[in-house]
Amino acid sequence: MSRVRNSSKIIVSLKRVIGILGKNNKLKIGSSIFLALLVIGYISPFINRLRLGDKRPDALAVGRRWEQPSIKFPLGTDDYGRDIFGMLLIGTMYSLSIGLLAGAIATLIAVTIGFISGYKGGITDHVLRTFTDTLMVVPLWPIYMVIATYTRKLPLETVAILLGIFSWPGAARVIRAQVLSLRERAFVKLAKLNMLNDLEIVFTELLPNVAPYIVIGFINSAMGAIFAETGLRLIGIGPPLLPTLGYLLSITIGVGMLSVRPYVVAAVVAVLSLIFVSLNLINIGLEEEFNPRLKKVTGL
């Protein structure tokens, strides 16, 4: 019986999400842009294989040095003969991968700490809240710079993990506040009277109501990770063999393309801007739908 009830709750939640996506223009636009970038990024190896054969766009001497834009090289080549357009495509894939993986790790930590802190309360809440608040006031940029400096040969997954484990406190505080509010509601007390254990209450009663805030936290963490990685690469710190958008922006500015070929820098900045704009639109759309104050109501 409980399985049927849980399944119906999931179906209702999915229908609600689909309905919100259909009526909120910010969510529709943001989701469409982000999905398009995601598809382009992840089919970039196939696109580059059609264009260049077995050559990687970031390999040396794919073309001649400083080639002008052409059908084969839409953004030309750099001083090492690398294909800038192909690097832009794979850079989109790597930057999105770092953001999504770091966001997922940060969200997992935030959900775990936020739910335990908010639901248990007492000394557990006090300890976890103090730990979270302490991390929130620690300046992260010096930490990122030290890590990036001494771990320059790390793979993409490790970079994402390192970014993710420092970007969860904000989301954890929001989730904790929501759980603190929900645990006193009548439906939670009714669940306890029906002899549901803590895990069942968390997953069947609390989690569906906190889900929008978890998604918002995930998006904020993903944006923060992409921004941090781009900033570090822009100042020359990070794995030199990981061709992210930040790396591409760094090398194009470093070789003077900002004055010689401003359209190259503009293309990289445009892709980064689209990523941030799309994620922000999704965030704003979710806030409008689930934040009572933005909906101009006084209760849920």
C-alpha positions in Angstrom: 0.0 0.0 0.0 2.8 2.4 0.9 4.5 1.6 -2.4 1.4 2.6 -4.3 1.1 5.8 -2.3 4.8 6.7 -2.9 4.5 6.0 -6.6 1.4 8.2 -6.9 3.3 11.0 -5.1 6.2 10.7 -7.6 3.7 10.8 -10.5 2.0 13.9 -9.1 5.4 15.6 -8.6 6.4 14.8 -12.1 3.2 16.2 -13.5 3.6 19.3 -11.4 7.1 19.9 -12.7 6.0 19.3 -16.3 3.1 21.8 -15.8 5.5 24.4 -14.3 7.9 24.0 -17.3 5.0 24.5 -19.6 3.7 27.8 -18.1 6.8 29.6 -16.8 8.6 31.4 -19.6 11.8 31.8 -17.7 12.0 28.1 -17.0 11.2 27.3 -20.6 13.8 29.6 -22.1 16.5 28.7 -19.5 15.9 25.0 -19.9 15.9 25.2 -23.7 19.2 27.1 -23.8 20.9 24.9 -21.3 19.7 21.7 -23.0 21.0 23.0 -26.4 24.4 23.7 -24.9 24.4 20.3 -23.3 23.6 18.5 -26.5 26.2 20.5 -28.5 28.8 19.9 -25.9 28.3 16.2 -25.6 28.2 15.5 -29.4 31.3 17.7 -29.9 33.6 14.7 -30.3 31.4 13.4 -33.1 31.2 16.9 -34.8 35.0 17.3 -34.6 35.5 13.8 -36.0 33.4 14.7 -39.0 35.4 17.9 -39.4 39.0 16.8 -38.7 39.0 13.0 -39.0 41.1 11.3 -36.4 42.9 14.6 -35.3 42.0 16.2 -32.0 41.2 20.0 -32.3 43.6 20.7 -29.4 46.5 18.7 -31.0 49.5 20.6 -32.3 49.5 21.5 -36.0 46.0 20.5 -36.9 46.3 23.4 -39.3 48.8 26.1 -40.1 49.6 28.7 -37.5 47.3 31.7 -37.3 45.0 30.5 -40.1 42.1 32.9 -40.8 38.5 31.8 -40.3 37.4 29.4 -43.0 34.8 26.6 -43.6 37.2 24.0 -42.1 38.3 26.3 -39.2 35.4 28.7 -38.5 37.3 30.6 -35.8 40.8 30.0 -37.3 43.8 28.5 -35.6 46.1 29.7 -32.8 49.9 30.0 -32.7 50.3 26.3 -32.4 47.9 25.4 -35.3 45.1 24.2 -33.0 41.5 24.5 -34.2 39.9 27.1 -32.0 36.3 26.2 -33.0 36.8 22.6 -32.1 38.4 23.5 -28.8 35.4 25.7 -28.1 33.1 22.7 -28.6 35.0 20.4 -26.4 35.6 23.2 -23.9 31.9 23.5 -23.5 31.6 19.8 -22.8 34.4 19.8 -20.2 33.1 23.0 -18.4 29.6 21.6 -18.3 30.8 18.3 -17.0 32.8 20.0 -14.2 29.8 22.1 -13.2 27.3 19.2 -13.3 29.5 16.8 -11.4 30.6 19.4 -8.8 27.0 20.5 -8.4 25.9 16.9 -7.9 28.6 16.3 -5.2 27.8 19.6 -3.4 24.1 18.8 -3.5 24.6 15.3 -2.1 26.5 16.8 0.8 24.0 19.6 1.3 21.0 17.3 1.3 22.6 14.9 3.8 23.7 17.6 6.2 20.6 19.8 5.7 18.2 16.9 6.4 20.0 15.5 9.4 20.5 19.0 10.9 16.9 20.1 10.3 15.1 16.9 11.1 17.1 15.8 14.2 17.5 19.2 15.8 19.1 19.5 19.2 22.9 19.1 19.6 23.1 17.4 16.2 21.6 20.5 14.6 23.9 22.8 16.6 27.1 21.0 15.6 26.2 20.7 11.9 24.9 24.3 11.7 28.1 25.6 13.4 30.3 23.6 10.9 28.2 24.9 8.0 28.4 28.5 9.1 32.1 28.2 9.6 32.7 27.0 6.1 30.5 29.8 4.7 32.8 32.5 6.0 36.0 30.7 4.9 37.4 32.5 1.7 37.4 29.8 -1.0 39.5 31.5 -3.6 42.8 31.0 -1.7 41.9 27.4 -1.1 41.1 26.8 -4.8 44.3 28.5 -5.8 46.5 26.3 -3.5 44.7 23.1 -4.6 45.0 24.0 -8.3 48.6 25.0 -7.9 49.7 21.7 -6.3 47.4 19.4 -8.3 48.1 20.5 -11.8 47.8 17.0 -13.4 44.4 16.1 -11.9 41.7 14.5 -14.2 38.4 16.3 -14.8 36.5 14.2 -12.2 39.0 15.1 -9.4 38.8 18.8 -10.2 35.0 18.6 -10.0 35.1 16.7 -6.7 37.5 19.3 -5.2 35.2 22.1 -6.3 32.1 20.3 -5.1 33.2 19.6 -1.6 33.6 23.3 -0.9 30.4 24.6 -2.4 27.6 23.0 -0.4 27.1 25.2 2.7 24.7 27.7 1.2 22.4 25.0 -0.1 22.6 23.1 3.2 21.4 26.1 5.1 18.4 26.6 2.8 17.5 22.9 3.0 17.8 22.8 6.8 15.5 25.8 7.1 12.9 24.1 4.9 13.1 20.8 6.9 12.8 22.7 10.2 9.6 24.3 9.0 8.1 21.1 7.5 8.8 18.8 10.4 6.2 20.6 12.5 3.5 20.3 9.8 0.5 18.1 10.4 1.3 15.6 7.6 4.6 14.8 9.3 3.0 14.3 12.7 0.4 12.1 11.0 3.1 10.0 9.4 4.7 9.5 12.8 1.3 8.4 14.2 1.1 5.8 11.3 4.4 4.4 12.6 6.6 5.5 9.7 10.3 5.5 10.6 12.6 8.5 10.1 13.8 7.4 6.7 10.3 6.8 5.4 9.2 10.2 6.6 12.2 11.9 5.0 11.9 10.2 1.7 8.1 10.1 1.3 7.0 13.3 3.2 9.8 15.8 3.4 11.9 15.2 0.2 9.1 15.9 -2.3 8.4 19.2 -0.6 12.1 20.2 -0.4 12.9 19.1 -4.0 12.6 22.5 -5.6 15.1 24.0 -3.2 17.4 21.0 -3.8 17.3 21.8 -7.5 18.0 25.5 -6.9 21.0 24.5 -4.7 22.3 22.2 -7.4 22.1 24.9 -10.0 23.9 27.5 -7.7 26.6 25.0 -6.9 27.1 24.1 -10.6 27.4 27.8 -11.6 29.8 28.4 -8.7 32.0 25.5 -9.8 32.1 26.6 -13.5 32.8 30.2 -12.4 35.6 29.1 -10.0 37.2 26.8 -12.6 37.0 29.5 -15.3 38.6 32.1 -13.0 41.4 29.8 -12.0 42.2 28.9 -15.6 42.0 32.6 -16.6 44.9 33.4 -14.3 46.9 30.4 -15.5 46.2 27.9 -12.6 44.8 24.4 -13.3 45.5 21.2 -15.2 47.2 22.3 -18.5 45.8 19.4 -20.5 42.1 20.0 -19.6 40.8 22.2 -22.4 37.8 23.9 -20.6 36.3 27.2 -21.6 38.4 28.9 -19.0 41.6 27.4 -20.5 40.6 28.5 -24.0 39.8 32.0 -22.7 43.2 32.1 -21.0 45.2 31.1 -24.0 43.4 33.3 -26.4 43.9 36.4 -24.3 47.4 35.3 -23.5 48.5 35.3 -27.2 47.0 38.7 -27.9 43.8 37.6 -29.7 41.8 40.1 -27.8 43.2 42.8 -30.0 44.0 40.8 -33.2 40.9 38.5 -33.2 38.4 39.8 -30.7 35.7 37.6 -32.2 37.5 34.5 -30.8 37.4 35.9 -27.2 33.8 37.1 -27.8 32.8 33.5 -28.9 34.2 32.0 -25.7 32.6 34.7 -23.5 29.3 34.2 -25.3 29.2 30.5 -24.5 30.0 31.1 -20.9 27.4 33.9 -20.7 24.8 31.5 -22.2 25.6 28.9 -19.6 25.2 31.4 -16.7 22.1 33.1 -18.2 20.3 29.8 -18.8 21.0 28.5 -15.3 20.0 31.8 -13.8 16.7 31.8 -15.7 16.0 28.3 -14.4 16.7 29.4 -10.9 14.5 32.5 -11.2 11.7 30.5 -12.7 11.9 28.0 -9.8 11.9 30.8 -7.3 8.9 32.4 -8.8 7.0 29.1 -8.7 7.9 27.9 -5.2 8.8 31.0 -3.2 5.6 32.2 -1.5 6.8 35.8 -1.2 7.5 36.0 -4.9 4.0 34.5 -5.6 2.5 37.2 -3.3 0.9 34.7 -1.0 1.4 34.3 2.7 1.4 30.5 3.0 1.9 27.2 1.2 
